Amino acid sequence: MIETSTVEFDEDYATDNPEARPGSYAMLAVTDTGSGMSKHVLDHVFEPFFTTKEVGKGTGLGLSMVYGFIKQTGGHVRIYSELGIGTVVRLYLPRSKEVATAVSTPAAAPTELPTGTETILLVEDDPLVRTYTESQLSALGYRVIAAENAQRAIEAFEQGCRPDLLFTDMVMPGGMNGRALAEHLCARQPGLKVLYTSGYAHNAFDQSPEDADQLKHLLGKPYRRRDLAAKVREVIDEHTAAADGGSDRRDAATGSLGRA
């Protein structure tokens, strides 16, 4: 699957990704459903002459040339891969400044990010992404309980955590993915709000009509603080509005810990 879009990198993203610079980019993404790459391969994928092919079958120069071209243009490249699932390569090319200077438009006034005080159970196996997301959510006012996989999330639940929102990665190691975790916790806490995240595009998942409805709240990686703040608030507020008239039932489900 091939996608294109425009992307704005803010200071928060650049801080978390030192190779990227704040600004406006044109993004080209290519997603496959191949065998995926191991962490070892990902760590060396852009090195010249590194290849997983047999001797004489590949030079290992293709991706290193792509990397060099992207860097020469002041761009950025990200690869997200899961073994047995597939790979996404995203190329970010700086947008032309000539278009921006040709049309005189007033600068948009900065807008305040939506905040909250609810409790969020964050489930993310990538330690860097988990730390970044936890810090961003905490800065927005939320109480965050972070878990590295589904089993840790279930343990937190069994120890009394009753979150207002489950924010979970779709693809995780350990035998239980994000959807299975959500189904397990929602069965024990009816009305639990769920927000999924993934490095894959929404359409990359095989979906039944029920899955499509369940995955309507999916935040793609990488995400900016502004996108995170808006999506979290959207999911919480949508479910809260739908539950008007049944707040007593919802409060009983979330429990005292969720309001701490």
C-alpha atoms as an extended CHARMM CRD file, in Angstrom:
* protein
*
       260  EXT
         1         1  MET       CA              0.0000000000        0.0000000000        0.0000000000  PROA      1               0.0000000000
         2         2  ILE       CA              1.3390000000        3.4250000000       -0.9760000000  PROA      2               0.0000000000
         3         3  GLU       CA              0.2600000000        6.6020000000        0.8180000000  PROA      3               0.0000000000
         4         4  THR       CA              1.0900000000       10.2960000000        0.5630000000  PROA      4               0.0000000000
         5         5  SER       CA              0.2700000000       13.1580000000        2.8960000000  PROA      5               0.0000000000
         6         6  THR       CA              1.6230000000       16.3850000000        4.3290000000  PROA      6               0.0000000000
         7         7  VAL       CA              3.0780000000       16.3160000000        7.8370000000  PROA      7               0.0000000000
         8         8  GLU       CA              4.1280000000       19.0120000000       10.2990000000  PROA      8               0.0000000000
         9         9  PHE       CA              6.9780000000       18.1690000000       12.6910000000  PROA      9               0.0000000000
        10        10  ASP       CA              6.8710000000       20.2290000000       15.8820000000  PROA      10              0.0000000000
        11        11  GLU       CA              9.5580000000       20.8450000000       18.5070000000  PROA      11              0.0000000000
        12        12  ASP       CA              8.3850000000       17.8910000000       20.6060000000  PROA      12              0.0000000000
        13        13  TYR       CA              8.8150000000       15.4810000000       17.6910000000  PROA      13              0.0000000000
        14        14  ALA       CA             12.2370000000       16.8980000000       16.8230000000  PROA      14              0.0000000000
        15        15  THR       CA             13.3450000000       16.5210000000       20.4430000000  PROA      15              0.0000000000
        16        16  ASP       CA             12.3030000000       12.8690000000       20.4380000000  PROA      16              0.0000000000
        17        17  ASN       CA             13.8020000000       12.3160000000       16.9460000000  PROA      17              0.0000000000
        18        18  PRO       CA             17.0990000000       14.2600000000       16.7960000000  PROA      18              0.0000000000
        19        19  GLU       CA             17.5560000000       13.5420000000       13.0810000000  PROA      19              0.0000000000
        20        20  ALA       CA             14.3540000000       15.4120000000       12.2440000000  PROA      20              0.0000000000
        21        21  ARG       CA             13.9100000000       19.1790000000       12.1170000000  PROA      21              0.0000000000
        22        22  PRO       CA             10.6740000000       21.0550000000       12.8250000000  PROA      22              0.0000000000
        23        23  GLY       CA              8.8340000000       22.0580000000        9.6850000000  PROA      23              0.0000000000
        24        24  SER       CA              6.4510000000       21.0000000000        6.9310000000  PROA      24              0.0000000000
        25        25  TYR       CA              7.1010000000       17.8050000000        4.9590000000  PROA      25              0.0000000000
        26        26  ALA       CA              5.6460000000       15.7500000000        2.1370000000  PROA      26              0.0000000000
        27        27  MET       CA              5.3930000000       12.1390000000        3.3210000000  PROA      27              0.0000000000
        28        28  LEU       CA              5.5560000000        9.0280000000        1.1540000000  PROA      28              0.0000000000
        29        29  ALA       CA              4.8360000000        5.7230000000        2.9040000000  PROA      29              0.0000000000
        30        30  VAL       CA              5.0900000000        2.1880000000        1.5370000000  PROA      30              0.0000000000
        31        31  THR       CA              3.5420000000       -0.6330000000        3.5880000000  PROA      31              0.0000000000
        32        32  ASP       CA              3.9820000000       -4.3370000000        2.9100000000  PROA      32              0.0000000000
        33        33  THR       CA              2.6940000000       -7.5160000000        4.5320000000  PROA      33              0.0000000000
        34        34  GLY       CA              5.9670000000       -9.3940000000        4.2870000000  PROA      34              0.0000000000
        35        35  SER       CA              8.0040000000      -11.2440000000        6.9080000000  PROA      35              0.0000000000
        36        36  GLY       CA              9.0780000000       -8.0880000000        8.7580000000  PROA      36              0.0000000000
        37        37  MET       CA             12.5340000000       -7.2980000000       10.1360000000  PROA      37              0.0000000000
        38        38  SER       CA             14.2540000000       -8.2000000000       13.3750000000  PROA      38              0.0000000000
        39        39  LYS       CA             15.7150000000       -5.5320000000       15.6560000000  PROA      39              0.0000000000
        40        40  HSD       CA             19.2210000000       -6.5260000000       14.4930000000  PROA      40              0.0000000000
        41        41  VAL       CA             18.3070000000       -5.8940000000       10.8570000000  PROA      41              0.0000000000
        42        42  LEU       CA             16.5620000000       -2.6140000000       11.6890000000  PROA      42              0.0000000000
        43        43  ASP       CA             19.6400000000       -1.3970000000       13.5610000000  PROA      43              0.0000000000
        44        44  HSD       CA             21.8320000000       -1.8920000000       10.4660000000  PROA      44              0.0000000000
        45        45  VAL       CA             19.3640000000       -1.4810000000        7.6030000000  PROA      45              0.0000000000
        46        46  PHE       CA             20.8660000000        1.7770000000        6.2590000000  PROA      46              0.0000000000
        47        47  GLU       CA             24.5220000000        0.7350000000        6.5570000000  PROA      47              0.0000000000
        48        48  PRO       CA             26.4020000000        0.4340000000        3.2270000000  PROA      48              0.0000000000
        49        49  PHE       CA             27.0090000000       -3.1730000000        2.1510000000  PROA      49              0.0000000000
        50        50  PHE       CA             24.7270000000       -4.5800000000        4.8630000000  PROA      50              0.0000000000
        51        51  THR       CA             22.3570000000       -7.1130000000        3.3190000000  PROA      51              0.0000000000
        52        52  THR       CA             20.3210000000      -10.1530000000        4.3310000000  PROA      52              0.0000000000
        53        53  LYS       CA             20.5870000000      -11.6400000000        0.8520000000  PROA      53              0.0000000000
        54        54  GLU       CA             22.9230000000      -14.4490000000       -0.1570000000  PROA      54              0.0000000000
        55        55  VAL       CA             26.4260000000      -13.7080000000       -1.3990000000  PROA      55              0.0000000000
        56        56  GLY       CA             26.2070000000      -12.3600000000       -4.9290000000  PROA      56              0.0000000000
        57        57  LYS       CA             22.4690000000      -11.6680000000       -4.6470000000  PROA      57              0.0000000000
        58        58  GLY       CA             22.6370000000       -8.1300000000       -3.2710000000  PROA      58              0.0000000000
        59        59  THR       CA             25.0850000000       -5.2940000000       -2.5940000000  PROA      59              0.0000000000
        60        60  GLY       CA             23.4280000000       -3.7090000000        0.4210000000  PROA      60              0.0000000000
        61        61  LEU       CA             23.7310000000       -0.2710000000       -1.2040000000  PROA      61              0.0000000000
        62        62  GLY       CA             20.0840000000        0.3720000000       -2.1150000000  PROA      62              0.0000000000
        63        63  LEU       CA             18.7500000000        1.5640000000        1.2350000000  PROA      63              0.0000000000
        64        64  SER       CA             21.9820000000        3.3830000000        2.0890000000  PROA      64              0.0000000000
        65        65  MET       CA             21.5690000000        5.4030000000       -1.1300000000  PROA      65              0.0000000000
        66        66  VAL       CA             17.9530000000        6.1770000000       -0.2260000000  PROA      66              0.0000000000
        67        67  TYR       CA             19.0900000000        7.2920000000        3.2070000000  PROA      67              0.0000000000
        68        68  GLY       CA             21.7990000000        9.5250000000        1.7290000000  PROA      68              0.0000000000
        69        69  PHE       CA             19.3720000000       11.1020000000       -0.7390000000  PROA      69              0.0000000000
        70        70  ILE       CA             16.8440000000       11.8560000000        2.0000000000  PROA      70              0.0000000000
        71        71  LYS       CA             19.5000000000       13.4320000000        4.2110000000  PROA      71              0.0000000000
        72        72  GLN       CA             20.8770000000       15.5340000000        1.3480000000  PROA      72              0.0000000000
        73        73  THR       CA             17.4470000000       17.0800000000        0.8750000000  PROA      73              0.0000000000
        74        74  GLY       CA             17.1030000000       17.8230000000        4.6000000000  PROA      74              0.0000000000
        75        75  GLY       CA             14.4980000000       15.1000000000        4.9950000000  PROA      75              0.0000000000
        76        76  HSD       CA             13.7720000000       12.3190000000        7.4530000000  PROA      76              0.0000000000
        77        77  VAL       CA             13.1360000000        8.5760000000        7.1610000000  PROA      77              0.0000000000
        78        78  ARG       CA             11.4660000000        6.1330000000        9.5510000000  PROA      78              0.0000000000
        79        79  ILE       CA             11.0430000000        2.3580000000        9.3430000000  PROA      79              0.0000000000
        80        80  TYR       CA              8.5150000000        0.4820000000       11.4610000000  PROA      80              0.0000000000
        81        81  SER       CA              8.5090000000       -3.3060000000       11.2920000000  PROA      81              0.0000000000
        82        82  GLU       CA              7.0780000000       -6.2940000000       13.1440000000  PROA      82              0.0000000000
        83        83  LEU       CA              8.2130000000       -9.8760000000       12.5290000000  PROA      83              0.0000000000
        84        84  GLY       CA              5.5150000000      -11.8770000000       10.7950000000  PROA      84              0.0000000000
        85        85  ILE       CA              3.3970000000       -8.7730000000       10.1510000000  PROA      85              0.0000000000
        86        86  GLY       CA              5.2200000000       -6.5140000000        7.7000000000  PROA      86              0.0000000000
        87        87  THR       CA              7.0780000000       -3.2390000000        7.3200000000  PROA      87              0.0000000000
        88        88  VAL       CA              6.2970000000        0.4430000000        6.7940000000  PROA      88              0.0000000000
        89        89  VAL       CA              8.8840000000        2.8110000000        5.3150000000  PROA      89              0.0000000000
        90        90  ARG       CA              8.0770000000        6.5300000000        5.5970000000  PROA      90              0.0000000000
        91        91  LEU       CA             10.0630000000        9.1360000000        3.6660000000  PROA      91              0.0000000000
        92        92  TYR       CA              9.6710000000       12.7850000000        4.6830000000  PROA      92              0.0000000000
        93        93  LEU       CA             10.7830000000       15.4340000000        2.1550000000  PROA      93              0.0000000000
        94        94  PRO       CA             10.8100000000       19.1470000000        3.0620000000  PROA      94              0.0000000000
        95        95  ARG       CA              8.0350000000       21.0390000000        1.3150000000  PROA      95              0.0000000000
        96        96  SER       CA              9.0180000000       23.8460000000       -1.0220000000  PROA      96              0.0000000000
        97        97  LYS       CA              9.2700000000       27.2380000000        0.6670000000  PROA      97              0.0000000000
        98        98  GLU       CA              8.5060000000       28.9960000000       -2.6220000000  PROA      98              0.0000000000
        99        99  VAL       CA              4.8530000000       28.0290000000       -2.4120000000  PROA      99              0.0000000000
       100       100  ALA       CA              4.6530000000       29.3530000000        1.1220000000  PROA      100             0.0000000000
       101       101  THR       CA              6.1780000000       32.7360000000        0.1860000000  PROA      101             0.0000000000
       102       102  ALA       CA              4.1360000000       33.1150000000       -2.9960000000  PROA      102             0.0000000000
       103       103  VAL       CA              0.8720000000       33.4380000000       -1.0740000000  PROA      103             0.0000000000
       104       104  SER       CA              0.6350000000       35.8890000000        1.7930000000  PROA      104             0.0000000000
       105       105  THR       CA             -1.3960000000       34.3580000000        4.6060000000  PROA      105             0.0000000000
       106       106  PRO       CA             -1.4940000000       35.4400000000        8.2290000000  PROA      106             0.0000000000
       107       107  ALA       CA              0.1670000000       33.0710000000       10.6520000000  PROA      107             0.0000000000
       108       108  ALA       CA             -2.2850000000       30.9020000000       12.5170000000  PROA      108             0.0000000000
       109       109  ALA       CA             -2.5990000000       31.7750000000       16.1610000000  PROA      109             0.0000000000
       110       110  PRO       CA             -1.3640000000       29.0090000000       18.4770000000  PROA      110             0.0000000000
       111       111  THR       CA             -4.1850000000       27.0090000000       19.9460000000  PROA      111             0.0000000000
       112       112  GLU       CA             -4.3090000000       25.5040000000       23.3920000000  PROA      112             0.0000000000
       113       113  LEU       CA             -4.1350000000       21.7310000000       23.5090000000  PROA      113             0.0000000000
       114       114  PRO       CA             -7.0490000000       19.8670000000       25.0850000000  PROA      114             0.0000000000
       115       115  THR       CA             -6.1630000000       18.4770000000       28.5080000000  PROA      115             0.0000000000
       116       116  GLY       CA             -7.7550000000       16.2630000000       31.1320000000  PROA      116             0.0000000000
       117       117  THR       CA             -7.3910000000       14.6460000000       34.5280000000  PROA      117             0.0000000000
       118       118  GLU       CA             -8.5710000000       11.1270000000       33.7010000000  PROA      118             0.0000000000
       119       119  THR       CA             -6.5200000000        7.9740000000       34.2750000000  PROA      119             0.0000000000
       120       120  ILE       CA             -4.9910000000        6.3580000000       31.1720000000  PROA      120             0.0000000000
       121       121  LEU       CA             -3.5990000000        2.8240000000       30.9890000000  PROA      121             0.0000000000
       122       122  LEU       CA             -0.8220000000        3.0850000000       28.3850000000  PROA      122             0.0000000000
       123       123  VAL       CA              0.3500000000       -0.1980000000       26.8340000000  PROA      123             0.0000000000
       124       124  GLU       CA              3.3710000000        0.0880000000       24.5220000000  PROA      124             0.0000000000
       125       125  ASP       CA              6.2490000000       -2.3900000000       24.0640000000  PROA      125             0.0000000000
       126       126  ASP       CA              8.7180000000        0.1230000000       22.5940000000  PROA      126             0.0000000000
       127       127  PRO       CA             10.4310000000        1.7340000000       25.6240000000  PROA      127             0.0000000000
       128       128  LEU       CA             11.2810000000        4.9750000000       23.8070000000  PROA      128             0.0000000000
       129       129  VAL       CA              7.7370000000        5.4470000000       22.5030000000  PROA      129             0.0000000000
       130       130  ARG       CA              6.3030000000        4.4710000000       25.8850000000  PROA      130             0.0000000000
       131       131  THR       CA              8.4590000000        7.0020000000       27.7450000000  PROA      131             0.0000000000
       132       132  TYR       CA              7.6920000000        9.7580000000       25.2190000000  PROA      132             0.0000000000
       133       133  THR       CA              3.9380000000        9.1140000000       25.2860000000  PROA      133             0.0000000000
       134       134  GLU       CA              3.8060000000        8.8590000000       29.0700000000  PROA      134             0.0000000000
       135       135  SER       CA              5.5890000000       12.2060000000       29.4500000000  PROA      135             0.0000000000
       136       136  GLN       CA              3.3110000000       13.8940000000       26.9110000000  PROA      136             0.0000000000
       137       137  LEU       CA              0.1210000000       12.5870000000       28.5220000000  PROA      137             0.0000000000
       138       138  SER       CA              1.3480000000       13.5550000000       31.9740000000  PROA      138             0.0000000000
       139       139  ALA       CA              2.1420000000       17.0610000000       30.7350000000  PROA      139             0.0000000000
       140       140  LEU       CA             -1.4520000000       17.2780000000       29.4770000000  PROA      140             0.0000000000
       141       141  GLY       CA             -2.7100000000       16.5900000000       33.0050000000  PROA      141             0.0000000000
       142       142  TYR       CA             -3.5950000000       12.9030000000       32.7710000000  PROA      142             0.0000000000
       143       143  ARG       CA             -2.6820000000       10.2620000000       35.3250000000  PROA      143             0.0000000000
       144       144  VAL       CA             -0.7420000000        7.6020000000       33.3900000000  PROA      144             0.0000000000
       145       145  ILE       CA             -0.1360000000        3.9680000000       34.2660000000  PROA      145             0.0000000000
       146       146  ALA       CA              2.3500000000        2.5270000000       31.7590000000  PROA      146             0.0000000000
       147       147  ALA       CA              2.7390000000       -1.1560000000       30.8770000000  PROA      147             0.0000000000
       148       148  GLU       CA              5.1840000000       -2.7980000000       28.4690000000  PROA      148             0.0000000000
       149       149  ASN       CA              2.8200000000       -5.5210000000       27.2680000000  PROA      149             0.0000000000
       150       150  ALA       CA             -0.6750000000       -6.9430000000       27.6830000000  PROA      150             0.0000000000
       151       151  GLN       CA              0.2640000000       -9.1590000000       30.6240000000  PROA      151             0.0000000000
       152       152  ARG       CA              1.6270000000       -6.1890000000       32.5890000000  PROA      152             0.0000000000
       153       153  ALA       CA             -1.5270000000       -4.2450000000       31.8060000000  PROA      153             0.0000000000
       154       154  ILE       CA             -3.6940000000       -7.0820000000       33.1210000000  PROA      154             0.0000000000
       155       155  GLU       CA             -1.5600000000       -7.2630000000       36.2670000000  PROA      155             0.0000000000
       156       156  ALA       CA             -2.0860000000       -3.5320000000       36.8410000000  PROA      156             0.0000000000
       157       157  PHE       CA             -5.8270000000       -4.0430000000       36.3850000000  PROA      157             0.0000000000
       158       158  GLU       CA             -5.8510000000       -6.9250000000       38.8770000000  PROA      158             0.0000000000
       159       159  GLN       CA             -4.0230000000       -4.6960000000       41.3720000000  PROA      159             0.0000000000
       160       160  GLY       CA             -6.8790000000       -2.1850000000       41.2830000000  PROA      160             0.0000000000
       161       161  CYS       CA             -6.2470000000        0.0490000000       38.2680000000  PROA      161             0.0000000000
       162       162  ARG       CA             -9.5690000000        1.1300000000       36.7510000000  PROA      162             0.0000000000
       163       163  PRO       CA             -8.6050000000        3.4420000000       33.8700000000  PROA      163             0.0000000000
       164       164  ASP       CA            -10.8700000000        5.8790000000       32.0770000000  PROA      164             0.0000000000
       165       165  LEU       CA             -9.0600000000        5.0750000000       28.8250000000  PROA      165             0.0000000000
       166       166  LEU       CA             -7.0130000000        2.1480000000       27.5220000000  PROA      166             0.0000000000
       167       167  PHE       CA             -4.4050000000        3.4440000000       25.0550000000  PROA      167             0.0000000000
       168       168  THR       CA             -2.7560000000        0.3740000000       23.5300000000  PROA      168             0.0000000000
       169       169  ASP       CA             -0.4710000000       -0.5640000000       20.6780000000  PROA      169             0.0000000000
       170       170  MET       CA             -2.0510000000       -2.9620000000       18.1800000000  PROA      170             0.0000000000
       171       171  VAL       CA              0.9430000000       -5.2680000000       17.6460000000  PROA      171             0.0000000000
       172       172  MET       CA              2.7670000000       -6.4670000000       20.7610000000  PROA      172             0.0000000000
       173       173  PRO       CA              4.9030000000       -9.4630000000       21.7520000000  PROA      173             0.0000000000
       174       174  GLY       CA              3.7440000000      -12.0100000000       24.2930000000  PROA      174             0.0000000000
       175       175  GLY       CA              0.8300000000      -13.6570000000       22.4970000000  PROA      175             0.0000000000
       176       176  MET       CA             -1.8640000000      -11.0190000000       23.1550000000  PROA      176             0.0000000000
       177       177  ASN       CA             -2.3090000000       -8.0690000000       20.8170000000  PROA      177             0.0000000000
       178       178  GLY       CA             -4.0570000000       -4.7840000000       21.4840000000  PROA      178             0.0000000000
       179       179  ARG       CA             -7.4980000000       -5.8880000000       20.3410000000  PROA      179             0.0000000000
       180       180  ALA       CA             -7.3990000000       -9.0450000000       22.4920000000  PROA      180             0.0000000000
       181       181  LEU       CA             -6.2950000000       -6.9660000000       25.4880000000  PROA      181             0.0000000000
       182       182  ALA       CA             -9.1220000000       -4.4870000000       24.9270000000  PROA      182             0.0000000000
       183       183  GLU       CA            -11.6950000000       -7.2760000000       24.7040000000  PROA      183             0.0000000000
       184       184  HSD       CA            -10.3560000000       -8.8430000000       27.9090000000  PROA      184             0.0000000000
       185       185  LEU       CA            -10.4440000000       -5.6080000000       29.9210000000  PROA      185             0.0000000000
       186       186  CYS       CA            -13.7580000000       -4.3930000000       28.4890000000  PROA      186             0.0000000000
       187       187  ALA       CA            -15.3560000000       -7.6680000000       29.5640000000  PROA      187             0.0000000000
       188       188  ARG       CA            -14.2150000000       -6.9280000000       33.1110000000  PROA      188             0.0000000000
       189       189  GLN       CA            -14.8860000000       -3.1770000000       32.9910000000  PROA      189             0.0000000000
       190       190  PRO       CA            -17.9030000000       -2.5060000000       30.7310000000  PROA      190             0.0000000000
       191       191  GLY       CA            -17.8280000000        0.9350000000       29.1660000000  PROA      191             0.0000000000
       192       192  LEU       CA            -14.0180000000        1.1970000000       29.1610000000  PROA      192             0.0000000000
       193       193  LYS       CA            -12.8910000000        3.6160000000       26.4370000000  PROA      193             0.0000000000
       194       194  VAL       CA            -10.2450000000        2.2930000000       24.0350000000  PROA      194             0.0000000000
       195       195  LEU       CA             -7.7940000000        4.0940000000       21.7550000000  PROA      195             0.0000000000
       196       196  TYR       CA             -5.4680000000        2.0270000000       19.5560000000  PROA      196             0.0000000000
       197       197  THR       CA             -2.1370000000        3.0400000000       18.0500000000  PROA      197             0.0000000000
       198       198  SER       CA              0.0140000000        1.4430000000       15.3600000000  PROA      198             0.0000000000
       199       199  GLY       CA              2.8010000000        2.1530000000       12.9370000000  PROA      199             0.0000000000
       200       200  TYR       CA              0.6390000000        0.5690000000       10.2550000000  PROA      200             0.0000000000
       201       201  ALA       CA             -2.0490000000        2.3550000000        8.3090000000  PROA      201             0.0000000000
       202       202  HSD       CA             -5.6820000000        1.7720000000        9.2890000000  PROA      202             0.0000000000
       203       203  ASN       CA             -6.4070000000       -0.1350000000        6.0590000000  PROA      203             0.0000000000
       204       204  ALA       CA             -3.4460000000       -2.4770000000        6.5890000000  PROA      204             0.0000000000
       205       205  PHE       CA             -5.4880000000       -4.5510000000        9.0420000000  PROA      205             0.0000000000
       206       206  ASP       CA             -7.8810000000       -7.2420000000        7.8800000000  PROA      206             0.0000000000
       207       207  GLN       CA            -11.2330000000       -6.0280000000        9.1480000000  PROA      207             0.0000000000
       208       208  SER       CA            -14.7110000000       -7.4010000000        9.5080000000  PROA      208             0.0000000000
       209       209  PRO       CA            -17.5060000000       -4.8140000000        9.9340000000  PROA      209             0.0000000000
       210       210  GLU       CA            -17.1800000000       -5.3210000000       13.6840000000  PROA      210             0.0000000000
       211       211  ASP       CA            -13.4170000000       -4.7660000000       13.5410000000  PROA      211             0.0000000000
       212       212  ALA       CA            -13.8510000000       -1.5930000000       11.4830000000  PROA      212             0.0000000000
       213       213  ASP       CA            -16.1750000000       -0.1630000000       14.1140000000  PROA      213             0.0000000000
       214       214  GLN       CA            -13.8050000000       -1.1800000000       16.8910000000  PROA      214             0.0000000000
       215       215  LEU       CA            -10.8090000000        0.3600000000       15.0960000000  PROA      215             0.0000000000
       216       216  LYS       CA            -12.4380000000        3.6890000000       14.2860000000  PROA      216             0.0000000000
       217       217  HSD       CA            -10.2810000000        5.1370000000       17.0680000000  PROA      217             0.0000000000
       218       218  LEU       CA             -6.7650000000        4.4670000000       15.7690000000  PROA      218             0.0000000000
       219       219  LEU       CA             -3.8780000000        6.9160000000       16.1500000000  PROA      219             0.0000000000
       220       220  GLY       CA             -1.0930000000        6.2720000000       13.6500000000  PROA      220             0.0000000000
       221       221  LYS       CA              2.5800000000        6.3730000000       14.5820000000  PROA      221             0.0000000000
       222       222  PRO       CA              4.5420000000        8.5380000000       14.6910000000  PROA      222             0.0000000000
       223       223  TYR       CA              2.1690000000       11.0270000000       16.2830000000  PROA      223             0.0000000000
       224       224  ARG       CA              2.7010000000       14.5660000000       17.5050000000  PROA      224             0.0000000000
       225       225  ARG       CA              1.6850000000       15.9170000000       20.8820000000  PROA      225             0.0000000000
       226       226  ARG       CA             -1.1540000000       17.8900000000       19.2750000000  PROA      226             0.0000000000
       227       227  ASP       CA             -2.5540000000       14.7690000000       17.5570000000  PROA      227             0.0000000000
       228       228  LEU       CA             -2.2460000000       12.7550000000       20.7550000000  PROA      228             0.0000000000
       229       229  ALA       CA             -4.0140000000       15.3980000000       22.8450000000  PROA      229             0.0000000000
       230       230  ALA       CA             -6.8690000000       15.7760000000       20.3630000000  PROA      230             0.0000000000
       231       231  LYS       CA             -7.4580000000       12.0520000000       19.8290000000  PROA      231             0.0000000000
       232       232  VAL       CA             -7.4120000000       11.1620000000       23.5330000000  PROA      232             0.0000000000
       233       233  ARG       CA             -9.9110000000       13.9110000000       24.2830000000  PROA      233             0.0000000000
       234       234  GLU       CA            -12.0770000000       12.8990000000       21.3150000000  PROA      234             0.0000000000
       235       235  VAL       CA            -12.3840000000        9.2840000000       22.4970000000  PROA      235             0.0000000000
       236       236  ILE       CA            -13.0780000000       10.1830000000       26.1170000000  PROA      236             0.0000000000
       237       237  ASP       CA            -15.5940000000       12.8900000000       25.2850000000  PROA      237             0.0000000000
       238       238  GLU       CA            -17.4130000000       10.8310000000       22.6610000000  PROA      238             0.0000000000
       239       239  HSD       CA            -18.0270000000        7.9820000000       25.0600000000  PROA      239             0.0000000000
       240       240  THR       CA            -18.8240000000       10.3400000000       27.9230000000  PROA      240             0.0000000000
       241       241  ALA       CA            -21.4670000000       12.1110000000       25.8340000000  PROA      241             0.0000000000
       242       242  ALA       CA            -22.9740000000        8.7820000000       24.8140000000  PROA      242             0.0000000000
       243       243  ALA       CA            -23.1370000000        7.7710000000       28.4660000000  PROA      243             0.0000000000
       244       244  ASP       CA            -25.0470000000       10.8690000000       29.6610000000  PROA      244             0.0000000000
       245       245  GLY       CA            -27.7580000000        9.7470000000       31.9830000000  PROA      245             0.0000000000
       246       246  GLY       CA            -25.6990000000        6.7400000000       33.0560000000  PROA      246             0.0000000000
       247       247  SER       CA            -22.8610000000        8.4590000000       34.8790000000  PROA      247             0.0000000000
       248       248  ASP       CA            -23.5010000000        6.6090000000       38.1220000000  PROA      248             0.0000000000
       249       249  ARG       CA            -22.9940000000        3.3190000000       36.3170000000  PROA      249             0.0000000000
       250       250  ARG       CA            -19.8080000000        4.6230000000       34.6630000000  PROA      250             0.0000000000
       251       251  ASP       CA            -18.4050000000        5.9080000000       37.9500000000  PROA      251             0.0000000000
       252       252  ALA       CA            -18.9930000000        2.5390000000       39.5470000000  PROA      252             0.0000000000
       253       253  ALA       CA            -17.1020000000        0.8970000000       36.6840000000  PROA      253             0.0000000000
       254       254  THR       CA            -14.0710000000        3.2130000000       36.8060000000  PROA      254             0.0000000000
       255       255  GLY       CA            -13.7320000000        3.1050000000       40.6030000000  PROA      255             0.0000000000
       256       256  SER       CA            -11.9570000000        5.4210000000       42.9830000000  PROA      256             0.0000000000
       257       257  LEU       CA             -8.4590000000        4.8150000000       41.5590000000  PROA      257             0.0000000000
       258       258  GLY       CA             -9.5650000000        6.1370000000       38.1690000000  PROA      258             0.0000000000
       259       259  ARG       CA            -10.5450000000        9.4480000000       39.8120000000  PROA      259             0.0000000000
       260       260  ALA       CA             -7.3580000000        9.8480000000       41.8630000000  PROA      260             0.0000000000
